[in-house]
Amino acid sequence: MKTLLELLRIVIIFTFFGTLGGGNQGMSIC
């Protein structure tokens, strides 16, 4: 399993790209 820091990093990255993609539209990629 990935470490907690790695999981947090992934969440932050997806949130960042989600904001660039226009919020929910970007998060729907997950």
C-alpha positions, 0 to 999 in steps of 0.5 A: 500500500502507498504511504499516507503522504503519497495518498495525500499527494495524489489527493492534492494533485487531483484537487489541483487538476480538478480546479483547472478542469473546472471543479466537478468536471476535473474530479470526474476523471478519477 
